[in-house]
Amino acid sequence: MGKTYEGGVPLAEVVRSGFVEGVHRGSVAVLDAAGAPVSGAGDATSPIFPRSSNKPMQAIGMLRAGLPLTDPADVALVSASHAGEEFHVERVRALLRGAGLAEEALHCPPDLPVGEAAREAVLRAGGGPSRILMNCSGKHTGMLLTCLAAGWPLDGYWRPEHPLQQRLTAAIEEFTGEKAAAVGVDGCGAPVLAVSLTGLARAFLRLVSAEPGTVERTVADAMRAYPELVGGTQADDTRLMRGVPGLLAKVGAEGVIAAAVPGVGAVALKIDDGAGRARMPVLVSALRRLGVEAPVLTEYAEIPLLGGGLPVGAVRPLW
């Protein structure tokens, strides 16, 4: 794996009123069911920060370290970047309460929900930013519960040298098949590890291909059974998992997404400028190269652009 991400190639164009006003560059890795590269673009072998697309592997690390969750819905929430809808927040609150923990134990910063409707609801009710509303509060709650189960200190659970984070690092490296090229601080304050898009796609393929009863299959099955807890009512990865049988998907910040379908293959991609609007059309193009088709993919094949409130163009794939 290269030491520095070289940047990608043009993957999507922004067309307004028939005029191309912009281009999004990025990189894509496409693997077949055996894990062999079958297509790709840009630099898919140098490290990038997958951001929240690493969460399924972090959940595996937590369960292996003793995270005492038996309800698949809770496993999905620990793997989530939730939209801060009421059903997300209440489930996080219940997990904290069951462990005798206060919201203040969470290290993720106070925030408003990432989901637009949920954010507006909080503000209309006179509320404001809080740790439990932050989209990574499920993951952080899982980290706290893992530390309690393993007898590790809660203080500093987010630091890379903490025993918890060492276990999560080992899980990410095992399933991607790569040593982390860098350790950064994610938006939630927890560590984020740099691996390649090829390694990220490999990890997702291993999760959906695992034998039933394994920890990795447990995480994959939980996320697919409760996709609304992984993202939210209108989240991209939630809608993908609802619409494509067997598909596992997880978005990450800065234009990242990874997806895998058992017996078919896996995709991981990054849009270099971090634009979420280009992510889904490119993912659709990649999944179709693997023969995946579903109505939800048609919906995401192009993202409409509005002018005066009416469609006047689209973000569409070039690759």
Backbone bond lengths (Angstrom), bond angles and torsions (degrees), N, CA, C in turn:
res aa  C-N    CA-C-N  psi(-1)  N-CA   C-N-CA  omega(-1)  CA-C   N-CA-C  phi
1 M - - - 1.455 - - 1.515 109.54 -
2 G 1.334 116.78 133.70 1.445 121.19 179.53 1.512 111.83 -66.02
3 K 1.330 115.81 161.94 1.458 120.21 -176.11 1.512 112.81 -86.47
4 T 1.319 117.41 -25.59 1.456 120.43 -175.89 1.524 109.95 -132.70
5 Y 1.317 115.61 132.00 1.464 120.73 176.82 1.526 109.15 -66.33
6 E 1.320 115.99 124.68 1.466 120.96 -174.28 1.521 113.31 -85.50
7 G 1.306 117.19 -6.88 1.456 119.37 -176.65 1.512 111.09 90.69
8 G 1.309 115.46 162.52 1.448 120.10 -172.66 1.510 114.63 -103.45
9 V 1.308 114.10 -162.32 1.464 123.74 -178.62 1.522 108.08 -120.90
10 P 1.320 119.07 166.31 1.466 119.95 177.75 1.534 111.24 -59.42
11 L 1.328 115.40 121.75 1.468 120.69 -178.76 1.519 113.14 -115.12
12 A 1.326 117.12 -25.74 1.466 120.45 -178.42 1.519 109.26 -147.86
13 E 1.328 115.40 150.61 1.455 120.49 177.56 1.522 110.31 -121.57
14 V 1.322 114.59 151.45 1.452 122.25 179.02 1.523 107.29 -106.62
15 V 1.313 116.30 112.32 1.468 121.52 -175.59 1.522 109.17 -113.37
16 R 1.312 116.95 121.05 1.464 122.79 178.84 1.527 108.88 -123.09
17 S 1.303 115.40 121.65 1.465 121.77 178.71 1.522 111.50 53.94
18 G 1.343 116.05 37.70 1.451 121.08 178.82 1.512 115.00 81.16
19 F 1.343 116.78 1.84 1.460 121.65 -177.87 1.528 109.13 -112.61
20 V 1.326 116.69 129.91 1.464 120.56 178.61 1.522 108.49 -78.89
21 E 1.342 116.47 109.79 1.465 119.26 -177.08 1.519 112.95 -103.19
22 G 1.318 118.11 -1.92 1.459 119.01 178.50 1.511 111.99 -173.95
23 V 1.333 114.47 162.87 1.465 122.06 179.52 1.524 108.51 -136.57
24 H 1.318 116.10 138.11 1.462 121.67 174.13 1.524 108.89 -105.37
25 R 1.322 115.93 127.62 1.455 121.73 178.08 1.525 109.73 -100.15
26 G 1.312 115.99 158.27 1.454 119.55 178.10 1.511 111.71 177.80
27 S 1.324 115.25 -170.36 1.464 122.13 -178.15 1.523 109.63 -134.96
28 V 1.354 114.92 151.47 1.463 121.43 -177.44 1.520 109.47 -140.71
29 A 1.339 115.93 141.16 1.459 122.29 170.48 1.520 108.11 -119.67
30 V 1.330 116.96 131.21 1.467 122.37 178.03 1.524 107.76 -125.96
31 L 1.333 116.44 120.31 1.460 122.43 -179.68 1.524 110.26 -113.40
32 D 1.333 116.29 147.92 1.454 119.17 175.08 1.522 109.67 -83.75
33 A 1.341 116.63 -176.28 1.460 121.32 -174.78 1.520 112.76 -62.79
34 A 1.339 117.18 -22.69 1.462 121.34 179.12 1.520 112.08 -90.48
35 G 1.332 117.42 -2.74 1.453 121.18 179.79 1.511 114.28 90.59
36 A 1.325 117.67 8.41 1.461 120.94 179.56 1.529 110.31 -88.19
37 P 1.331 118.43 139.00 1.464 120.52 176.96 1.531 111.01 -62.84
38 V 1.310 116.85 130.14 1.462 121.44 178.69 1.522 112.22 -119.33
39 S 1.319 116.68 -16.51 1.456 120.75 179.17 1.522 107.54 -165.70
40 G 1.296 116.08 165.32 1.450 119.39 179.23 1.511 111.08 172.50
41 A 1.302 115.21 173.55 1.463 121.56 178.97 1.513 108.71 -155.29
42 G 1.308 116.01 150.85 1.453 120.32 178.29 1.514 112.16 70.28
43 D 1.313 116.05 -144.42 1.469 122.61 -176.26 1.522 109.33 -109.13
44 A 1.325 116.35 94.87 1.465 121.27 -176.99 1.513 113.19 -97.94
45 T 1.333 118.18 4.40 1.459 120.45 -175.78 1.523 113.89 -118.03
46 S 1.320 117.88 -3.80 1.462 121.19 175.78 1.527 109.51 -98.02
47 P 1.332 117.34 156.73 1.466 119.36 -173.34 1.519 113.95 -73.25
48 I 1.325 113.74 142.04 1.463 123.02 170.92 1.528 106.49 -134.10
49 F 1.308 117.50 165.63 1.456 120.44 172.45 1.533 108.27 -87.71
50 P 1.331 119.36 111.51 1.467 120.73 178.33 1.524 113.14 -70.26
51 R 1.311 116.24 -10.76 1.461 122.64 -178.55 1.534 109.69 54.84
52 S 1.317 119.63 -127.73 1.462 120.17 -173.62 1.522 114.30 -73.02
53 S 1.319 117.87 -7.37 1.467 118.96 173.68 1.526 111.33 -67.73
54 N 1.343 117.62 -11.97 1.462 121.30 174.88 1.531 112.60 -79.85
55 K 1.319 118.13 -10.39 1.467 120.52 -170.47 1.528 114.71 -60.19
56 P 1.333 120.42 -38.15 1.474 117.35 177.83 1.518 112.80 -59.21
57 M 1.318 117.74 -38.85 1.464 120.27 178.55 1.527 111.44 -70.86
58 Q 1.337 116.50 -34.23 1.463 119.05 175.08 1.524 110.50 -64.93
59 A 1.330 116.72 -38.25 1.471 120.08 177.29 1.527 110.72 -62.88
60 I 1.326 116.84 -39.00 1.472 120.11 176.24 1.525 109.95 -59.48
61 G 1.327 116.13 -45.51 1.456 120.19 179.42 1.525 112.08 -60.21
62 M 1.325 116.64 -39.95 1.465 120.12 178.93 1.523 111.10 -64.99
63 L 1.321 117.43 -46.53 1.463 120.38 -179.01 1.526 110.74 -63.33
64 R 1.310 116.93 -40.06 1.462 119.76 178.00 1.524 112.19 -64.41
65 A 1.337 115.79 -29.63 1.461 120.23 -179.41 1.524 112.64 -85.05
66 G 1.336 116.92 -0.45 1.460 119.89 174.68 1.505 116.30 113.28
67 L 1.339 119.46 8.59 1.461 120.79 178.16 1.531 109.48 -53.26
68 P 1.342 118.03 116.95 1.464 120.92 -171.34 1.529 114.11 -87.72
69 L 1.317 116.88 62.59 1.458 120.40 178.22 1.527 109.59 -108.55
70 T 1.314 115.91 129.37 1.463 120.85 178.45 1.518 112.05 -112.63
71 D 1.318 117.40 -19.75 1.460 121.70 179.58 1.536 108.48 -85.58
72 P 1.330 118.68 119.55 1.466 120.47 179.36 1.527 113.18 -56.03
73 A 1.331 117.34 -29.53 1.458 119.67 178.79 1.524 110.58 -63.52
74 D 1.313 117.21 -37.53 1.463 120.22 177.56 1.529 111.19 -68.96
75 V 1.336 116.69 -37.23 1.464 119.93 176.60 1.529 109.81 -62.59
76 A 1.328 116.71 -40.84 1.467 120.17 177.42 1.517 111.17 -61.49
77 L 1.324 117.10 -40.96 1.458 120.92 -178.16 1.525 111.83 -67.29
78 V 1.333 117.15 -35.70 1.462 121.03 177.58 1.529 110.60 -66.90
79 S 1.328 116.83 -23.73 1.464 122.56 -179.94 1.525 112.26 -93.20
80 A 1.313 117.72 7.14 1.457 122.17 -164.10 1.517 115.63 -97.97
81 S 1.331 113.80 159.01 1.459 123.66 159.37 1.525 104.73 -118.82
82 H 1.312 115.91 78.87 1.471 120.14 -167.83 1.529 112.11 -74.86
83 A 1.321 114.12 159.53 1.461 120.72 -175.43 1.517 113.28 -85.64
84 G 1.328 117.91 -0.18 1.456 120.31 179.32 1.511 113.76 77.13
85 E 1.352 115.92 20.70 1.460 119.46 175.68 1.525 109.36 -72.23
86 E 1.327 116.43 162.49 1.455 120.41 -172.69 1.528 112.51 -56.13
87 F 1.345 117.03 -40.13 1.456 118.77 -178.25 1.530 111.82 -69.38
88 H 1.332 117.53 -26.60 1.466 120.03 173.38 1.534 110.75 -68.94
89 V 1.312 114.80 -50.79 1.456 120.57 -174.25 1.522 110.92 -64.11
90 E 1.326 117.10 -41.73 1.462 119.78 -179.17 1.520 111.57 -64.66
91 R 1.328 117.49 -35.90 1.462 119.29 179.71 1.528 110.76 -71.46
92 V 1.332 117.86 -40.13 1.464 119.94 175.24 1.521 109.79 -61.74
93 R 1.322 116.05 -44.29 1.467 120.15 -179.20 1.527 110.98 -61.35
94 A 1.329 116.93 -38.68 1.467 120.64 179.82 1.529 111.16 -66.41
95 L 1.331 117.47 -39.07 1.461 120.38 178.48 1.525 110.68 -64.78
96 L 1.323 117.26 -43.34 1.462 120.49 178.41 1.525 110.61 -63.90
97 R 1.325 115.67 -45.39 1.467 119.85 -178.43 1.522 111.02 -62.55
98 G 1.332 116.58 -40.72 1.455 120.44 -179.99 1.513 112.75 -63.81
99 A 1.333 116.68 -25.79 1.463 121.05 179.21 1.530 112.31 -95.76
100 G 1.328 116.10 1.77 1.458 119.97 -179.62 1.514 113.42 72.09
101 L 1.331 116.15 28.33 1.463 120.88 -177.54 1.526 111.08 -109.21
102 A 1.310 116.18 145.55 1.460 121.86 174.70 1.518 109.50 -91.24
103 E 1.319 115.37 159.92 1.468 120.00 178.54 1.516 111.59 -57.98
104 E 1.328 116.60 -29.27 1.461 121.37 -178.25 1.524 112.37 -65.93
105 A 1.338 117.11 -14.90 1.471 119.73 177.79 1.522 111.81 -70.98
106 L 1.323 116.74 -20.38 1.460 121.41 179.31 1.526 109.79 -70.85
107 H 1.332 116.01 136.69 1.466 119.67 178.06 1.528 111.73 -91.06
108 C 1.322 118.61 -16.38 1.466 119.30 179.40 1.526 108.72 -61.84
109 P 1.326 117.81 144.96 1.461 120.86 -172.71 1.531 112.07 -73.83
110 P 1.320 117.71 154.62 1.464 120.26 173.97 1.525 110.28 -59.56
111 D 1.317 115.46 139.20 1.466 119.69 -177.64 1.512 108.63 -157.04
112 L 1.319 115.28 167.56 1.450 122.16 169.75 1.524 108.84 -92.92
113 P 1.318 118.79 159.89 1.463 120.16 178.42 1.517 111.83 -58.63
114 V 1.340 116.55 146.25 1.461 119.99 175.81 1.520 110.88 -76.77
115 G 1.317 117.39 -24.26 1.463 120.59 177.75 1.515 110.43 -73.37
116 E 1.329 116.38 129.84 1.468 120.23 -174.05 1.521 112.22 -60.65
117 A 1.343 117.74 -46.83 1.461 120.81 -178.35 1.522 110.69 -64.31
118 A 1.345 116.57 -42.42 1.459 120.08 179.41 1.524 111.32 -65.08
119 R 1.326 115.95 -39.52 1.473 120.31 179.09 1.532 110.48 -62.50
120 E 1.319 116.36 -44.85 1.461 120.64 -179.95 1.520 111.09 -64.65
121 A 1.331 116.50 -36.85 1.465 120.15 179.60 1.527 110.95 -64.53
122 V 1.330 116.38 -41.80 1.467 120.04 178.65 1.527 110.21 -63.01
123 L 1.311 117.10 -45.18 1.463 120.78 -177.86 1.530 111.07 -67.93
124 R 1.323 117.73 -38.87 1.468 120.14 178.48 1.522 111.21 -63.23
125 A 1.329 115.85 -33.08 1.463 120.36 -179.65 1.528 112.20 -81.79
126 G 1.334 117.32 2.09 1.453 120.97 179.08 1.510 113.90 84.96
127 G 1.329 117.03 11.78 1.454 120.96 -179.77 1.513 112.33 -85.41
128 G 1.310 115.25 178.79 1.458 121.57 179.58 1.506 110.75 -149.43
129 P 1.308 116.93 -168.53 1.465 120.64 -178.57 1.526 112.14 -60.27
130 S 1.323 115.73 142.51 1.464 121.20 173.46 1.520 108.35 -150.94
131 R 1.315 116.45 160.90 1.462 120.92 -177.99 1.519 111.54 -64.80
132 I 1.301 117.24 -37.77 1.461 120.24 -175.35 1.523 111.69 -71.33
133 L 1.336 117.50 -21.89 1.465 121.30 178.26 1.521 112.01 -81.66
134 M 1.324 117.37 -17.99 1.461 121.52 -178.88 1.529 109.26 -61.20
135 N 1.315 117.97 140.39 1.465 121.01 -170.32 1.526 113.99 -65.69
136 C 1.327 118.02 -15.03 1.468 121.22 177.99 1.523 112.98 -100.77
137 S 1.331 118.46 12.79 1.465 119.33 -175.94 1.526 111.79 -66.18
138 G 1.331 118.53 -27.58 1.460 120.12 176.02 1.515 111.21 -65.77
139 K 1.327 116.70 -45.47 1.467 121.23 177.94 1.519 110.72 -61.55
140 H 1.310 117.09 -45.53 1.460 119.85 -178.85 1.524 111.83 -65.98
141 T 1.326 116.82 -35.14 1.464 119.38 175.41 1.525 109.94 -63.96
142 G 1.330 116.67 -42.30 1.461 120.18 176.32 1.513 111.66 -59.97
143 M 1.328 117.31 -39.58 1.460 121.00 178.92 1.526 110.92 -63.17
144 L 1.337 116.58 -43.11 1.460 120.29 178.91 1.525 111.30 -63.60
145 L 1.330 117.07 -44.69 1.462 120.70 -179.30 1.528 111.15 -65.76
146 T 1.320 116.69 -34.13 1.467 119.96 176.96 1.522 110.47 -64.94
147 C 1.327 116.68 -42.72 1.463 120.33 179.24 1.524 110.77 -62.75
148 L 1.319 117.67 -41.60 1.462 120.28 178.14 1.527 110.40 -61.49
149 A 1.341 116.68 -43.68 1.456 120.49 -178.01 1.524 112.21 -66.92
150 A 1.328 115.95 -35.72 1.466 120.52 -176.21 1.526 112.86 -88.72
151 G 1.327 117.12 -7.60 1.454 119.74 -177.96 1.510 113.80 77.64
152 W 1.304 116.71 22.86 1.462 121.51 178.93 1.531 110.41 -92.23
153 P 1.310 118.39 152.27 1.466 120.07 178.98 1.530 111.60 -65.34
154 L 1.318 115.16 142.32 1.465 119.60 175.45 1.527 110.86 -75.79
155 D 1.296 115.80 -31.01 1.458 119.74 -179.42 1.531 110.31 -62.76
156 G 1.305 115.37 125.93 1.457 120.08 177.51 1.512 114.42 73.92
157 Y 1.339 117.56 20.82 1.471 119.41 -178.12 1.525 112.44 -60.07
158 W 1.306 117.85 -17.80 1.463 122.23 -178.04 1.530 112.95 -89.97
159 R 1.313 118.09 -7.14 1.461 120.22 -176.14 1.531 110.68 -79.47
160 P 1.323 118.22 142.00 1.470 121.07 -176.16 1.521 114.09 -56.83
161 E 1.335 117.30 -30.14 1.463 119.62 -177.39 1.532 113.22 -82.97
162 H 1.324 118.00 -7.57 1.459 121.33 -179.84 1.536 109.34 -65.68
163 P 1.347 118.46 144.32 1.473 120.24 179.74 1.520 113.58 -53.67
164 L 1.329 116.85 -35.55 1.471 119.78 178.36 1.517 110.73 -60.77
165 Q 1.320 116.69 -51.39 1.459 119.95 -176.42 1.526 111.56 -66.81
166 Q 1.310 117.01 -29.27 1.465 119.25 174.65 1.522 110.67 -63.67
167 R 1.323 117.07 -40.34 1.468 120.75 177.61 1.528 111.35 -66.42
168 L 1.316 116.84 -39.62 1.467 119.96 -178.93 1.526 110.54 -69.80
169 T 1.326 116.26 -36.09 1.460 120.31 175.38 1.519 110.18 -61.34
170 A 1.324 116.51 -43.79 1.467 120.72 -179.40 1.528 110.77 -61.57
171 A 1.320 117.65 -38.71 1.467 120.66 -179.86 1.522 111.10 -66.91
172 I 1.326 117.24 -43.89 1.461 120.58 179.54 1.524 110.33 -62.76
173 E 1.317 116.46 -43.78 1.462 119.84 -179.28 1.529 111.32 -67.29
174 E 1.317 117.50 -36.76 1.463 120.35 179.01 1.524 111.40 -63.92
175 F 1.318 117.25 -48.02 1.466 119.49 -172.70 1.527 113.06 -80.60
176 T 1.320 117.86 -28.02 1.465 118.71 174.29 1.523 111.22 -80.90
177 G 1.333 116.56 -20.99 1.464 120.63 -176.77 1.509 112.73 74.66
178 E 1.334 117.08 22.18 1.459 122.08 -177.14 1.521 111.03 -136.84
179 K 1.314 116.51 148.27 1.453 120.97 168.66 1.526 108.29 -77.71
180 A 1.310 116.52 138.26 1.461 120.00 179.12 1.523 109.75 -61.04
181 A 1.325 115.90 128.73 1.465 120.61 -178.30 1.517 112.41 -82.10
182 A 1.335 116.48 -19.93 1.459 121.05 -179.87 1.514 108.35 -161.39
183 V 1.324 115.56 155.93 1.462 122.19 174.86 1.519 107.34 -123.01
184 G 1.322 116.01 122.68 1.449 121.03 179.30 1.515 111.13 -119.91
185 V 1.323 116.38 -177.37 1.457 122.58 175.95 1.518 107.65 -106.48
186 D 1.320 116.45 118.40 1.459 120.65 -179.29 1.529 109.77 -74.13
187 G 1.320 116.06 173.42 1.459 120.18 -178.70 1.517 113.01 -61.07
188 C 1.330 116.82 -27.01 1.463 121.81 -178.85 1.515 112.19 -86.96
189 G 1.337 117.74 -5.14 1.452 121.46 179.83 1.512 114.64 97.51
190 A 1.345 117.81 -12.07 1.462 121.37 177.91 1.525 109.68 -83.88
191 P 1.324 118.15 163.24 1.463 119.81 178.76 1.530 111.99 -66.40
192 V 1.326 115.22 147.70 1.464 121.90 170.60 1.523 107.12 -126.98
193 L 1.335 115.52 133.70 1.460 121.05 -175.04 1.518 110.73 -105.60
194 A 1.324 116.16 141.60 1.460 121.50 179.81 1.522 110.27 -91.72
195 V 1.335 115.92 124.22 1.460 123.57 173.20 1.522 107.23 -138.62
196 S 1.317 117.33 171.83 1.464 119.91 -178.79 1.531 110.95 -82.98
197 L 1.318 114.89 162.78 1.462 119.71 174.68 1.525 110.90 -62.77
198 T 1.314 117.12 -35.47 1.461 120.30 176.80 1.525 110.19 -63.06
199 G 1.327 116.74 -43.84 1.460 120.06 177.38 1.514 112.09 -63.42
200 L 1.329 117.29 -39.42 1.462 121.75 179.01 1.527 110.57 -64.09
201 A 1.327 116.90 -45.55 1.469 120.05 177.53 1.522 110.27 -62.00
202 R 1.316 116.83 -39.78 1.471 121.47 179.19 1.529 110.64 -60.32
203 A 1.331 116.56 -41.93 1.457 120.45 -179.45 1.530 110.98 -62.89
204 F 1.319 117.37 -45.43 1.466 120.15 -179.38 1.522 110.64 -64.68
205 L 1.317 117.38 -37.96 1.460 120.50 178.22 1.527 110.26 -64.16
206 R 1.322 117.30 -39.46 1.457 120.49 179.56 1.525 110.64 -65.77
207 L 1.314 117.74 -35.20 1.465 119.95 179.43 1.530 111.53 -65.44
208 V 1.331 117.42 -46.57 1.464 118.89 -176.54 1.521 112.38 -77.51
209 S 1.339 117.29 -17.97 1.460 121.60 -179.15 1.525 112.93 -93.91
210 A 1.318 117.11 -5.43 1.462 121.17 -174.66 1.522 111.71 -68.68
211 E 1.324 115.51 157.06 1.451 121.23 177.95 1.530 110.48 -68.88
212 P 1.339 117.48 142.65 1.467 119.60 175.36 1.525 110.67 -56.73
213 G 1.323 115.47 141.02 1.448 120.34 -179.75 1.512 114.34 96.63
214 T 1.332 117.54 -18.78 1.464 120.12 175.53 1.523 109.13 -74.16
215 V 1.313 115.88 158.78 1.459 119.51 -179.34 1.523 110.73 -62.93
216 E 1.330 116.92 -41.50 1.464 119.27 -178.26 1.522 111.98 -65.09
217 R 1.334 116.58 -37.96 1.461 119.17 177.14 1.532 110.99 -69.81
218 T 1.331 115.74 -33.07 1.462 120.09 176.73 1.519 110.81 -59.61
219 V 1.344 116.63 -43.76 1.464 120.39 178.82 1.522 110.76 -66.22
220 A 1.323 117.03 -46.82 1.463 120.41 179.92 1.519 111.39 -60.14
221 D 1.327 116.79 -44.28 1.465 120.51 -178.93 1.520 111.66 -66.13
222 A 1.326 116.97 -38.92 1.463 120.53 179.53 1.526 110.98 -64.24
223 M 1.323 116.68 -44.45 1.463 120.12 -179.59 1.516 111.18 -63.94
224 R 1.344 116.66 -40.17 1.466 120.04 -179.20 1.519 112.11 -74.03
225 A 1.322 117.57 -27.75 1.461 120.99 179.10 1.524 111.96 -78.32
226 Y 1.328 116.76 -28.92 1.463 121.63 -178.09 1.528 110.85 -128.98
227 P 1.325 116.66 60.67 1.472 118.73 -175.88 1.518 113.56 -63.65
228 E 1.344 117.30 -27.37 1.459 119.18 179.89 1.528 111.59 -67.22
229 L 1.334 117.33 -22.92 1.454 120.08 176.85 1.522 111.63 -82.68
230 V 1.324 117.46 -23.95 1.465 121.77 179.92 1.520 110.98 -71.83
231 G 1.315 116.68 -38.26 1.459 121.42 -179.65 1.516 110.90 -125.26
232 G 1.294 115.84 -82.93 1.460 121.11 -179.57 1.511 109.29 172.25
233 T 1.297 116.39 178.70 1.461 121.23 -175.09 1.519 112.09 -53.62
234 Q 1.319 117.52 -39.01 1.464 121.39 -176.87 1.527 113.03 -116.30
235 A 1.312 118.72 13.22 1.467 121.09 -177.49 1.524 111.24 -68.40
236 D 1.333 115.88 147.52 1.467 120.68 -177.51 1.525 112.10 -60.73
237 D 1.334 117.45 -47.83 1.465 118.26 -177.24 1.522 111.21 -68.43
238 T 1.338 116.89 -34.08 1.463 120.17 176.43 1.528 110.58 -61.18
239 R 1.311 116.60 -48.35 1.465 120.59 -177.89 1.521 111.79 -65.23
240 L 1.334 116.56 -36.05 1.462 119.67 176.94 1.521 111.09 -63.24
241 M 1.331 116.81 -45.81 1.459 119.45 -177.96 1.524 111.62 -69.24
242 R 1.319 117.15 -30.09 1.466 119.49 174.55 1.528 111.30 -69.78
243 G 1.332 116.49 -35.35 1.455 120.63 -168.88 1.510 116.18 -94.54
244 V 1.336 118.43 -17.27 1.466 121.48 -178.19 1.529 108.13 -121.31
245 P 1.320 118.93 109.32 1.460 121.30 -177.19 1.524 112.29 -54.56
246 G 1.325 116.03 128.98 1.454 121.93 175.64 1.508 115.80 82.67
247 L 1.333 118.12 -9.12 1.460 120.96 -175.35 1.520 111.03 -74.40
248 L 1.328 116.17 136.07 1.458 124.39 172.05 1.518 107.27 -110.61
249 A 1.321 117.85 131.01 1.465 120.90 -178.60 1.515 110.25 -143.29
250 K 1.324 115.76 148.77 1.467 121.10 174.57 1.521 108.99 -152.14
251 V 1.328 115.31 124.00 1.459 120.04 177.20 1.520 110.20 -81.66
252 G 1.328 115.43 160.01 1.453 122.73 172.32 1.506 108.92 -136.89
253 A 1.310 116.58 157.68 1.461 120.25 178.89 1.524 110.79 -63.60
254 E 1.319 115.26 166.77 1.466 122.92 179.22 1.520 112.65 61.30
255 G 1.335 115.86 39.25 1.460 120.25 170.73 1.505 115.84 75.78
256 V 1.346 118.22 25.05 1.466 121.58 -178.71 1.521 110.55 -101.73
257 I 1.331 116.64 144.59 1.459 122.01 168.88 1.524 107.78 -155.10
258 A 1.334 115.11 146.35 1.461 121.40 175.33 1.513 108.11 -131.40
259 A 1.335 116.15 145.34 1.466 121.25 -179.53 1.517 109.13 -150.88
260 A 1.332 115.71 151.14 1.466 120.43 177.80 1.517 109.39 -149.02
261 V 1.329 115.24 147.49 1.458 122.83 176.71 1.522 107.54 -126.69
262 P 1.329 118.58 124.70 1.469 119.83 -177.23 1.524 111.96 -60.35
263 G 1.327 114.82 136.55 1.455 120.29 179.79 1.507 114.55 75.98
264 V 1.323 117.60 1.15 1.469 122.39 -177.00 1.526 111.14 -120.62
265 G 1.329 117.23 -57.65 1.457 120.09 -178.96 1.510 111.61 152.54
266 A 1.325 115.64 -166.74 1.461 121.63 -175.38 1.512 110.79 -146.56
267 V 1.330 114.86 156.35 1.466 123.09 179.79 1.523 108.94 -135.81
268 A 1.311 116.85 140.57 1.465 121.76 168.45 1.518 107.28 -138.94
269 L 1.326 116.56 138.03 1.460 119.39 -178.27 1.512 111.19 -146.36
270 K 1.324 113.72 158.98 1.459 121.76 175.06 1.513 109.73 -137.54
271 I 1.316 117.03 129.95 1.465 122.86 171.31 1.522 106.73 -91.33
272 D 1.323 116.46 120.91 1.463 120.63 -168.48 1.526 114.22 -59.66
273 D 1.325 117.57 -36.88 1.466 118.80 -178.51 1.523 112.29 -86.53
274 G 1.339 116.79 4.32 1.461 121.33 176.84 1.513 114.57 78.73
275 A 1.321 118.37 7.86 1.459 121.12 -175.56 1.528 112.01 -72.04
276 G 1.316 115.84 115.65 1.451 119.87 178.16 1.520 113.37 -65.58
277 R 1.324 117.58 -26.80 1.462 119.63 -175.65 1.522 112.62 -67.59
278 A 1.327 117.45 -24.57 1.464 120.07 179.95 1.518 112.40 -88.57
279 R 1.316 117.47 -16.18 1.463 122.43 -172.10 1.526 112.26 -62.85
280 M 1.326 116.81 -47.52 1.463 118.79 -172.68 1.529 113.89 -72.82
281 P 1.342 120.15 -42.63 1.464 118.03 176.38 1.528 112.91 -58.82
282 V 1.328 117.41 -37.66 1.461 120.11 178.98 1.527 110.27 -69.89
283 L 1.332 117.43 -39.26 1.461 120.19 177.40 1.523 110.82 -62.25
284 V 1.318 116.68 -41.71 1.464 120.11 178.25 1.519 110.66 -59.45
285 S 1.329 116.18 -44.60 1.462 120.25 178.52 1.524 111.00 -59.57
286 A 1.341 116.56 -41.00 1.462 120.70 -179.22 1.524 111.57 -68.52
287 L 1.329 117.12 -43.89 1.467 120.37 -179.96 1.524 110.99 -64.09
288 R 1.299 116.74 -36.57 1.471 119.67 178.79 1.529 111.22 -66.81
289 R 1.310 117.77 -27.78 1.462 120.33 174.88 1.525 111.00 -65.74
290 L 1.334 116.59 -23.78 1.457 121.41 176.40 1.535 112.11 -91.42
291 G 1.328 116.71 1.78 1.455 120.41 179.16 1.511 114.28 86.92
292 V 1.340 117.28 10.35 1.466 120.43 179.17 1.519 108.88 -82.20
293 E 1.334 116.44 133.50 1.459 120.75 178.17 1.518 109.06 -145.68
294 A 1.321 116.51 140.53 1.463 122.51 179.12 1.522 107.59 -166.68
295 P 1.332 118.09 155.14 1.470 120.12 179.25 1.525 113.74 -55.36
296 V 1.343 117.50 -35.74 1.457 118.81 -178.73 1.525 110.96 -65.07
297 L 1.323 118.32 -29.27 1.466 120.14 177.60 1.526 110.50 -68.90
298 T 1.306 116.83 -36.32 1.470 120.02 176.62 1.527 110.42 -62.58
299 E 1.323 115.99 -38.11 1.468 120.14 178.92 1.532 111.30 -63.57
300 Y 1.317 116.59 -34.09 1.459 120.97 -176.24 1.529 113.36 -95.83
301 A 1.321 118.15 -1.44 1.466 120.41 -174.53 1.525 112.09 -62.08
302 E 1.320 116.99 -31.94 1.458 122.40 173.71 1.519 108.13 -139.42
303 I 1.327 117.02 141.97 1.460 121.93 178.44 1.525 108.37 -103.59
304 P 1.338 118.19 118.14 1.465 120.41 -175.43 1.527 113.48 -63.12
305 L 1.313 115.71 144.41 1.462 123.14 169.57 1.523 107.80 -107.21
306 L 1.325 116.53 139.01 1.460 120.50 -177.29 1.529 111.12 -107.75
307 G 1.300 114.46 149.81 1.456 122.37 172.47 1.516 107.29 -140.40
308 G 1.325 117.44 118.73 1.456 119.60 -176.23 1.516 112.55 63.74
309 G 1.334 116.00 25.78 1.451 120.20 179.59 1.508 114.67 85.07
310 L 1.330 117.66 0.59 1.455 122.07 -178.44 1.526 110.37 -119.03
311 P 1.328 118.50 150.14 1.475 120.97 177.84 1.527 110.53 -63.26
312 V 1.342 115.63 127.48 1.466 120.11 178.54 1.530 112.13 -130.23
313 G 1.318 116.29 3.48 1.456 119.75 -179.07 1.507 110.27 176.66
314 A 1.335 115.89 -162.90 1.471 119.17 -176.90 1.521 110.72 -163.28
315 V 1.331 114.22 157.51 1.467 121.83 164.71 1.502 106.22 -93.63
316 R 1.328 117.15 119.55 1.461 120.37 -173.65 1.521 110.42 -134.45
317 P 1.326 116.76 152.09 1.476 119.43 -176.55 1.508 112.51 -70.68
318 L 1.326 114.74 143.77 1.463 121.64 171.30 1.530 110.61 -99.34
319 W 1.322 115.33 -25.56 1.462 121.40 -175.66 1.512 110.22 -96.34
